[in-house]
Amino acid sequence: MIRTYPDPILRRRAREVAPGSEEAKATAQLLRQAFAEVEGLGLAANQVGKLTRVILVRLGDEERILLNPEITWRSEELEVDIEGCLSLPGVEAEVARPREVGVSALDEEGGAVELKLEGLEARLLLHEIDHLDGVLYVDHLSAEERRRVLREYQRLKLEAVPETKERASSRL
């Protein structure tokens, strides 16, 4: 159900969505269904095949759907930490991101949401909003580190493919 790299939808910018619309409701439901089946902290609509600006994030003990989220400010102080992604399963890398962010969004009913987040929650929102802009965490890495992570990802994908006679004979 979750789209994985190099699916082209992961590189497309999502469009705004109207709160209460059928599109917003359907996207939120799809995100909840997919999120229930994975271990993660957040999920963006394009990861489930929808090009709408909707994310689901776990903030504290609460799962929240945010529509049309925008970063309104970023701290100058950066924090480096390990990131992974459900669309690039099995690989991680250290990514520098602002330590604190402000986020403006709408809830499912159209109410304004203003968040000031720091640490892991700030990183989470930056990561998911990046998805809505067609950006993956590997885009924040140096070219050399990005190549390393993507090579490792490709290796893991190949190992996950069941052995076939064709594949086995091509290695002889």
N, C-alpha and C positions, 0 to 999 in steps of 0.2 A: 504494500500500500504506500510506503514512503518511497519517493523518487530518489534515486541515487545518481551520483556523478558517473558519467557525463551527460545525464538527461538535460536537454536544452532548456527545459522550463526553469531549471535552477539558475540560469543566466539571464532570465527576462525580468524586467521591472514589473511589479504588480500594480494594478490600478486601484484607486480608492473605491470604497464600497459604502453604500448607504445603510446606516443602522436600521434594523428592522426589515430590511429587504429580504426577499426569498434567497437571493445570492449570499447575503451575509449569514442568514440562518443555516443554510445548507453547508457553507464553508465551516462555520463554527461546529456544527454537528460532525462533519468529516474529521476535523482536527481532534475533537474529543474521542472519537472512535479510534483513530490512529494512535493518539497519545496513550490510550488505555492499554495498548499492545506493546509499548516500548518502554525502555528505561531512559528517561531524559528529563531535561528541565524545561524545554521549550520546543515549539514546532511552528513553522511558518506555512501559510497556505500553499505557496508554490511547491513545498515539499510533499504535498498530497495532491498536486496536479491542478490547483486553482490559482489563477493570477489575480487574486484580490489581496488587498492590504489588511490581512487578518493574521494575528498570531495568538497562540496559546502559550502562556508561561506559568511556571510555578514560582510564586513569590511567597516565601515562607511556607506555610502549610496550605496555601490557597492557590487553586488553579484559576487563572483569569484569561478571558478572551479580550483582546484589545484590537479595536478597529482603527485603521489609518494612523498607526503610531508614528511619531516623529521625535527625533532627538532635538531638544530645544537648546541644550547647552552640554558642554563636556568640560571636565576639569583638565587643567594642563598636566596634572600629575598622572603619570602612567603607571600601570601595574602589569607585570608579566606573569602569566599563568598558563597552564596547559588547557588547550581546547580540543574538543573533538566535535563530531557532527553526525547526526543520524543519516545524513546523505553521503557521508564518507566514512562508513563504518569500519572500525578496526584500526584507525590511524589517529594520531594526536600530534600536536606541536605546541611549542610555547608561542604565545601571541601577546604583544603589548597593546593594551587598550586603556582608555581613560579610566581612572579609578572611580570617578563619580559622573553621573549623567542626570539630566532632566529629560523627562519624556512626557509628551502630550499625546493623548489618544481619546477615543470614545469607547464607552462600554457598549454592550449589545443593544441597549435601549436608546443609545444616542447621548447619554450623559457624558459630560466632560470628565476626563481622568488626567490628573497631573501627578506625576511620580518623581521623587528625588531618590535615586538609588546609588548604592556604592558597592564596591567589591564584586562578588559573584553575581549578584542581581543586576548590577550595571553591565557587566560583561554579557550576561544572558540577553538583556534587551538589545544591546549593540549587535550581538550575533544574529538575533532573530530579525531585527530591522534590516541588517545587511542582506539577509535572504530576500526580503521583499524588494530590495534594489538589485537583485541578481548578483550579489557578492557573496563569496564563500570565505571562510576563515583563512584558507590557504592563500587567498589574494593579499593578505596582510603580511605574508612571509617574504623573506628574501627569495630571489629566483632559485638559488641553490637549494634552500630548505624546502621550497614548494616542490621542486623536482623530486627531492628525496621522499617527501610525504606521498606524492602521487605515484611514484614508482612502487613504494611499499603497498599502497592501496591496490594498484593493479596486480601485484604479486598475490595479495590476499584474495582478490576476486578470482584469479586463475586457480588458486588452490581450492576454492569453494566449488568450482565447476566439477561435476562428476566425471570421472575418467571415461573416455570413449575410446573405441578402437582407433579412430582417426587421430585423436590427440596423442594416444600412446605411440602410434607408429611414426608420428611426426617428430618424436624425440629420439628416434633410433639413428 
